[in-house]
Amino acid sequence: RYVIKAVIPSSMIVEHESNVIENSLPKVRDLDILVVEDEPALQEILFELFDNMGNRVSVCSNGEDGINEFRSSHYDIVISDYGIGSMTGYELLKKVRELNEKTITVLLSGWVLDNKTFYENTIDLFLAKPFHLDVLIKEVAKVLSQSRKSDHLL
């Protein structure tokens, strides 16, 4: 057996630009997050993910419970699946946006959105299923960053 050891001076190592962008994004923690999802496994995954990051997370399994929960408490972010029973996730998020335009809305779906401009004023982030959890976190952080910048402009 042979072992080859290469020593590279630190001055030759360049960080990827994406790492710099990721480090400048706000952390997704200390937020009130409502997850509306009808699949128990995904409910648990999303709850654990955001809870372990230091957020306060509530979970509902249908749109009616979701909108009632939203009306009874303050939420910074609402994450909803598209197919959630008596109403669609889009309809839920539209009601959320009407009640509080500053709430960040995230729509998850196995369906492809053909006309994204239709959803533009209601949905801050759309992710097609299946998705990677790290992508969800990075994209939510980007939306948070944009939201905070626009709040400072007002």
C-alpha positions in Angstrom: 0.0 0.0 0.0 1.0 3.5 -0.7 -0.3 6.7 0.9 0.1 10.0 -0.8 -0.3 13.1 1.3 -0.7 16.5 -0.3 -0.2 19.6 1.6 -1.9 22.7 0.1 -1.1 26.1 1.5 -4.1 27.9 2.9 -3.5 30.8 0.6 -4.3 28.6 -2.4 -7.7 27.5 -1.0 -10.6 29.7 -2.2 -14.0 29.4 -0.6 -16.9 28.8 -2.9 -19.0 31.9 -3.5 -22.1 29.9 -2.4 -20.6 29.5 1.1 -20.2 33.2 1.4 -23.8 33.8 0.4 -25.0 31.1 2.8 -23.1 32.6 5.7 -24.6 36.0 5.0 -28.2 34.7 5.2 -30.1 35.0 8.4 -30.5 32.0 10.6 -33.9 30.3 10.6 -34.5 30.3 14.4 -36.6 32.0 17.1 -39.5 32.1 14.8 -43.2 31.1 15.1 -43.8 28.6 12.3 -47.1 26.9 11.3 -46.9 23.7 9.2 -50.0 22.6 7.5 -49.4 19.1 6.1 -51.6 16.0 5.8 -48.9 13.4 5.6 -47.9 12.4 9.2 -44.3 11.5 8.3 -43.7 14.9 6.7 -45.5 16.6 9.6 -43.0 15.0 12.0 -40.0 15.7 9.8 -40.8 19.4 9.4 -41.7 19.7 13.1 -38.4 18.2 14.2 -36.4 20.2 11.7 -37.7 23.6 12.7 -38.1 22.8 16.4 -34.4 21.6 16.6 -33.3 24.8 15.0 -34.9 26.8 17.9 -38.3 27.7 16.5 -41.8 27.4 18.0 -43.6 25.1 15.7 -47.3 24.2 15.4 -48.6 21.5 13.0 -52.1 21.1 11.5 -53.3 18.4 9.2 -55.9 20.4 7.2 -56.6 23.8 5.9 -59.5 24.6 8.2 -57.5 23.8 11.3 -54.6 25.7 9.8 -56.5 28.9 9.3 -58.1 28.7 12.7 -54.7 28.2 14.3 -53.3 31.2 12.3 -56.2 33.4 13.5 -55.6 32.5 17.1 -51.8 33.1 17.2 -49.0 35.1 15.5 -46.9 33.2 12.9 -43.8 34.5 11.1 -44.0 31.7 8.5 -46.7 29.4 7.3 -45.6 26.3 5.3 -48.4 24.4 3.6 -48.7 21.4 1.3 -50.9 22.0 -1.7 -53.4 19.2 -1.0 -54.7 19.6 2.5 -58.3 18.5 2.5 -61.2 20.9 2.3 -59.2 23.7 0.7 -55.9 23.9 -1.2 -52.7 25.1 0.3 -52.9 28.0 -2.1 -56.3 29.0 -0.7 -55.0 28.7 2.8 -52.0 30.9 2.1 -54.1 33.4 0.3 -56.2 33.8 3.5 -53.0 34.0 5.5 -51.8 36.8 3.3 -55.1 38.6 3.6 -54.9 38.4 7.4 -51.2 39.4 7.7 -49.3 40.5 4.6 -45.9 40.2 6.4 -46.3 36.5 7.1 -43.9 34.5 4.9 -45.8 31.8 2.9 -44.3 28.6 1.6 -46.1 26.2 -0.6 -45.0 22.6 -1.0 -46.4 20.4 -3.8 -45.9 17.4 -5.9 -47.6 19.3 -8.7 -45.8 21.7 -11.0 -47.0 25.3 -11.0 -47.6 26.2 -14.6 -48.3 29.9 -14.1 -46.1 31.1 -11.3 -47.2 34.8 -11.8 -50.7 33.7 -10.6 -49.2 32.8 -7.3 -46.8 35.8 -7.1 -48.6 38.0 -4.6 -49.6 35.1 -2.3 -46.6 32.6 -2.3 -43.2 33.7 -1.2 -41.6 30.4 -1.9 -42.6 27.3 -3.8 -40.8 24.0 -3.5 -41.7 21.0 -5.6 -41.8 17.6 -3.8 -39.6 15.8 -3.2 -37.2 18.4 -1.9 -34.0 18.3 0.2 -34.4 19.8 3.7 -31.2 21.8 3.3 -32.7 23.5 0.2 -35.9 24.3 2.2 -33.8 25.9 4.9 -31.6 27.9 2.5 -34.6 29.1 0.5 -36.6 30.1 3.6 -33.4 32.0 4.8 -33.3 33.9 1.5 -36.9 34.9 1.7 -36.4 36.0 5.3 -33.4 38.1 4.2 -35.4 39.7 1.4 -38.4 40.3 3.8 -36.1 42.0 6.4 -34.5 44.2 3.7 -37.9 45.4 2.5 -39.1 46.0 6.1 -36.1 48.3 6.6 -37.0 50.2 3.4 -40.5 51.1 4.6 
